[in-house]
Amino acid sequence: MYDTSDIRKGLKVLMDGNPFTIVEFQFVKPGKGAAFTRTKFKNLLTGAVFERNIRSGEKLEPANVEEKEMQYLYKEGDDFVFMDPQNYEQVTIPGEIIGDDHDLLKDNISVSVLFFNERAVGVTLPNFVLLRVTGTEQGVAGNTAAGNVTKPALLETGASVQVPLFINEGDLLKIDTREKAYVERVKG
Amino acid sequence: MCGRVLWRDGESIGLRTRVGDVVVAPAGEARAGDLVAAAGASEPPVVVRRYPGDEYPPPGSEVARLNPRRLEALARRAAVLRVVRGFFDRRDFAEVDVPVRVRAPALEVHLDAVAAGPDWWLITSPEYQMKRLLAAELGRIYSLCRCSRAGEVGAQHQPEFTMLEWYRGWAELDDVLRDTEELVAEVAMALWQTTLLSYGGRALDLTPPWPRRTVAEVMAEWAGVPVRGDEDADELGRRVRAAGVDAGDAVEWDDLFFAAFVERVEPRLAALERPLVLVDWPVALGALAREAPGRPEVVERFEVYAGGLELCNAFGELTCPAEQRRRFEADQARRARAGKPVHPIDEKLLAALSEGLPPSAGNALGIDRLVMLMTDRADIRDVVWFTADEL
């Protein structure tokens, strides 16, 4: 069991059967009262965030949560297949667990897979990936109305992102997976 | 290669080389910290602290730790201390120095003293010693001292901090409240020539007098918990939980009260644009305050919250030795239940109360928080010269 002095960012705890990670905490203590840790928890399954005041002396239950580096192999229908490079074991993870950025997954890319009670519950891509443009219009006027001179580009993994006008088919782009956004063009 | 002289060691002070001069390094790859010759002068070498292009200040250095923003707040801190001393000196208060190391530290269950050798502890406040001085017929005393409270680390807490505590004999709690209002206003005027400040992006009007509300009012209105002050813990627990407050597994009166206070009242206090004086505290949170005349469910105690900071805690002092002993024994029992060290009762304090104390009132004000308020800093680490983790 954890107590309030163990609280830190990233600590994984179990509450009402759900795994949570601590995203923020603050020490609060009225002069004549007990100390509390005002703690922000994020549900690792739903992403929902909520706040609770944990009184000094209260206990928190550790969650059986493990993060593993795995390699993306291939897509199988709506599922995605990953491999543990340590022991070559494969796991199949449904697309809805991977979420919006499943169309940034490129073969052999290394991702972080979150297991809760030995079951995969989340996949985190590296912050940046390099992907090639498979389709974009040449030299269009772009959407200049708001001062943004951009156009859509289709990437090799199926995702579509807004890119500057000078980007051509075949270019290699650095993509921020958190925003699903173009960062820069790279050589190669 | 050349660099600017930011500091020189005693051995190498040149006659004409001054801090700020540009000096030329000998050929080669000189770095900050190297000895180099001063430019064009037949002078001893100086230690170069910085070259153009170096990262400055060097990460982890003292110069980086005490950055200009922090030094600005610390200069204000010194000014606050000067104003505080002037304020009390002009009112004929005697400044007293109290020991920081004692045998019988505070017994309140939520104060954890720092051990300072076998059977010795660092004070959590100078209260017990100052009350002995009241018994010595010193009618107006103040102290600026260092206090320590184990485990208190956060944006508003450091385990070692500076406390201003003052007492008036033959005085009422209202007299001390007036001192507090005038002191804070005087500090603001001295630093900023106005009592209209801003704190954390909100306007904060420190002009006296400050609004007052009772603890019962704010608990009912903001927390949805009716509190009289003399109900038992079971009854309070039912009301707190009925109001939907997350009280965890709390069973003690004070834990239940503060679960509601921290969840519902403190966030509201942070949003106020004037300081709030919270008066009429429940007798269960009486500590060293005396019962209010004719209202046994509350004690003579106030706290001031300004900009969300708990600035001070004041009592109409309990002077009855028998009642004080009863409360100390209750505190000892409560500490034992909580599995905390049970400190001895300060018999010298009780003896002083038996000699006779005039009706007195006193206040304890956190200087660090006053400086935070005056310099618009959200983190106490920005207003102290050394934090605990910088030692």
Chai-1 contact restraints between the chains, C-beta under 6 A:
chainA,res_idxA,chainB,res_idxB,connection_type,confidence,min_distance_angstrom,max_distance_angstrom,comment,restraint_id
A,F27,B,G154,contact,1.0,0.0,6.0,A-B,restraint_1
A,F27,B,H157,contact,1.0,0.0,6.0,A-B,restraint_2
A,V28,B,V262,contact,1.0,0.0,6.0,A-B,restraint_3
A,P30,B,F258,contact,1.0,0.0,6.0,A-B,restraint_4
A,G31,B,E310,contact,1.0,0.0,6.0,A-B,restraint_5
A,G31,B,N313,contact,1.0,0.0,6.0,A-B,restraint_6
A,K32,B,L285,contact,1.0,0.0,6.0,A-B,restraint_7
A,K32,B,A287,contact,1.0,0.0,6.0,A-B,restraint_8
A,G33,B,H110,contact,1.0,0.0,6.0,A-B,restraint_9
A,G33,B,F258,contact,1.0,0.0,6.0,A-B,restraint_10
A,A34,B,H110,contact,1.0,0.0,6.0,A-B,restraint_11
A,A34,B,D255,contact,1.0,0.0,6.0,A-B,restraint_12
A,A34,B,F258,contact,1.0,0.0,6.0,A-B,restraint_13
A,F36,B,V262,contact,1.0,0.0,6.0,A-B,restraint_14
A,N53,B,V262,contact,1.0,0.0,6.0,A-B,restraint_15
A,N53,B,E263,contact,1.0,0.0,6.0,A-B,restraint_16
A,R55,B,G248,contact,1.0,0.0,6.0,A-B,restraint_17
A,E58,B,G248,contact,1.0,0.0,6.0,A-B,restraint_18
